[in-house]
Amino acid sequence: MFSQAQILHLMKTEFARARRHGFPLGCVLLQVDRIAQLVDLYGADLRATLRNTLAQLVRDKTRGADLLGVVTEDRYMLALPHTTLEQARVVAERLHSLFREYEVKVDGRALDLTLSVGISATGQSDAMFFDTLVGQAEAALEYAMDQGGNRVVSFGETQLLDKGPEQKPEA
């Protein structure tokens, strides 16, 4: 798993390559739900265990060209080169679903863990800058967590869902 500096550098490089050559780039942010509370209850070793569990899951279920790194202590970024938003959703849904199958035990008891995922991609948004693409994935992740967690949300969905059924989009 790459460090924060490494993953941001690699993501910027992939973003520049995607813009230059016109291919899509998916950005996926992952965070274990209630991680801060779980670490408070069970200790800092749990954070390392969850990091290793998530890294193993991503290694097992993504391509070798996909890049995973730590963005903050509890948040992870997955860069998906040559990946549209729809394709990034497939990957995100797969990781989200399979995460529940990984068993993490504390004092002999398995924890009931869930994962929130925010996704964005070039080509589907107005992301002219790297920071915009990452910001969109962060907004989607925050939305997923604000809605109770344990879900996958793309940036475009947050805009549609915030409008609500009774509101019409602004012209």
C-alpha positions in Angstrom: 0.0 0.0 0.0 1.4 3.4 -1.0 1.8 6.3 1.5 -0.2 9.4 1.2 2.5 11.3 -0.7 3.1 8.3 -3.0 -0.6 7.7 -3.9 -1.2 11.4 -4.5 1.8 11.6 -6.7 0.8 8.5 -8.7 -2.8 9.7 -9.0 -1.6 13.1 -10.3 0.6 11.3 -12.8 -2.3 9.0 -13.9 -4.7 12.1 -14.1 -2.2 14.0 -16.4 -1.8 10.9 -18.6 -5.5 10.4 -18.8 -6.1 14.0 -19.8 -3.2 14.0 -22.3 -4.3 10.7 -24.0 -8.1 11.0 -23.5 -8.7 7.9 -21.6 -10.8 7.6 -18.4 -9.5 7.4 -14.9 -11.5 6.2 -11.9 -11.0 7.5 -8.4 -12.3 5.4 -5.5 -12.2 6.4 -1.8 -12.8 3.8 0.8 -13.4 4.1 4.6 -14.4 1.5 7.1 -17.5 2.7 8.8 -17.2 3.8 12.5 -13.5 3.3 12.4 -12.7 6.0 14.9 -15.1 4.6 17.5 -13.9 1.0 16.9 -10.2 2.1 17.4 -11.3 3.9 20.6 -12.9 0.6 21.8 -10.4 -1.9 20.7 -7.1 -0.1 20.3 -4.8 1.2 17.6 -3.8 -2.3 16.5 -7.3 -2.6 15.0 -6.5 0.2 12.5 -3.4 -1.7 11.3 -5.4 -4.9 11.0 -8.1 -3.2 9.0 -5.5 -1.5 6.7 -3.9 -4.9 6.0 -7.4 -6.5 5.4 -8.4 -3.8 3.0 -5.0 -4.0 1.2 -5.3 -7.7 0.8 -8.8 -7.4 -0.5 -7.8 -4.8 -3.1 -4.7 -6.9 -4.1 -6.9 -10.0 -4.6 -9.8 -8.3 -6.4 -8.3 -5.6 -8.7 -5.8 -5.4 -11.6 -2.1 -5.0 -11.1 -2.3 -1.6 -12.7 -4.7 -0.3 -10.0 -3.0 1.7 -7.3 -4.0 1.7 -3.6 -2.7 4.1 -1.0 -3.5 5.8 2.3 -5.0 9.3 2.1 -5.6 9.8 5.8 -5.2 7.5 8.8 -8.6 5.9 8.0 -9.2 6.7 4.3 -7.8 5.0 1.3 -7.6 5.9 -2.4 -7.8 3.5 -5.3 -6.7 4.9 -8.6 -8.2 2.9 -11.6 -6.5 3.8 -14.9 -8.5 3.3 -18.1 -11.7 3.0 -16.0 -15.0 4.8 -16.6 -17.4 5.7 -13.9 -19.6 2.7 -14.6 -16.5 0.4 -14.5 -15.3 2.0 -11.3 -18.7 1.3 -9.8 -18.4 -2.4 -10.7 -15.1 -2.5 -8.9 -16.4 -0.5 -5.9 -19.5 -2.6 -5.5 -17.4 -5.8 -5.7 -15.0 -4.5 -3.0 -17.9 -3.3 -0.9 -19.6 -6.6 -1.0 -16.5 -8.8 -0.5 -15.3 -6.7 2.5 -18.1 -8.1 4.7 -16.7 -11.6 4.0 -13.3 -10.8 5.5 -13.3 -11.6 9.2 -11.6 -9.4 11.7 -11.6 -10.6 15.2 -10.9 -8.8 18.5 -10.6 -10.9 21.6 -11.9 -13.9 19.7 -15.0 -12.0 18.6 -15.7 -11.2 14.9 -16.5 -7.6 14.4 -19.5 -6.6 12.2 -17.6 -4.2 9.8 -19.0 -2.3 6.9 -17.4 -0.1 4.2 -18.4 3.2 2.7 -17.2 4.0 -0.8 -17.1 7.2 -2.9 -16.4 7.2 -6.6 -15.7 9.7 -9.4 -14.1 9.4 -12.8 -12.8 11.6 -15.6 -15.1 11.8 -18.6 -18.2 11.7 -16.4 -17.6 15.0 -14.7 -16.2 18.4 -15.3 -12.9 17.4 -13.5 -10.4 19.5 -15.4 -8.0 19.4 -12.4 -6.8 16.5 -10.2 -8.0 18.2 -7.1 -11.5 18.3 -8.5 -11.6 14.6 -9.3 -10.5 13.7 -5.8 -12.8 16.3 -4.2 -15.7 14.7 -6.1 -14.9 11.3 -4.7 -14.5 12.8 -1.2 -17.9 14.4 -1.5 -19.5 11.1 -2.6 -17.8 9.3 0.3 -19.0 11.9 2.8 -22.5 11.6 1.4 -22.4 7.8 1.8 -21.2 8.2 5.4 -23.8 10.9 6.2 -26.5 8.5 4.9 -25.5 5.9 7.5 -22.6 4.3 5.7 -22.3 0.8 4.2 -22.9 2.0 0.6 -21.3 3.0 -2.6 -22.1 6.4 -4.0 -20.8 8.2 -7.1 -20.4 12.0 -7.2 -23.1 12.3 -9.8 -25.5 10.5 -7.5 -24.9 12.9 -4.7 -26.1 15.8 -6.9 -29.2 13.9 -8.0 -30.1 12.6 -4.6 -29.6 16.1 -3.0 -32.2 17.5 -5.4 -34.9 15.2 -4.1 -38.0 14.0 -6.0 -40.0 17.2 -5.5 -37.3 19.6 -6.5 -36.4 20.4 -10.1 -32.8 20.9 -11.2 -31.8 24.5 -11.5 -31.6 25.9 -15.1 
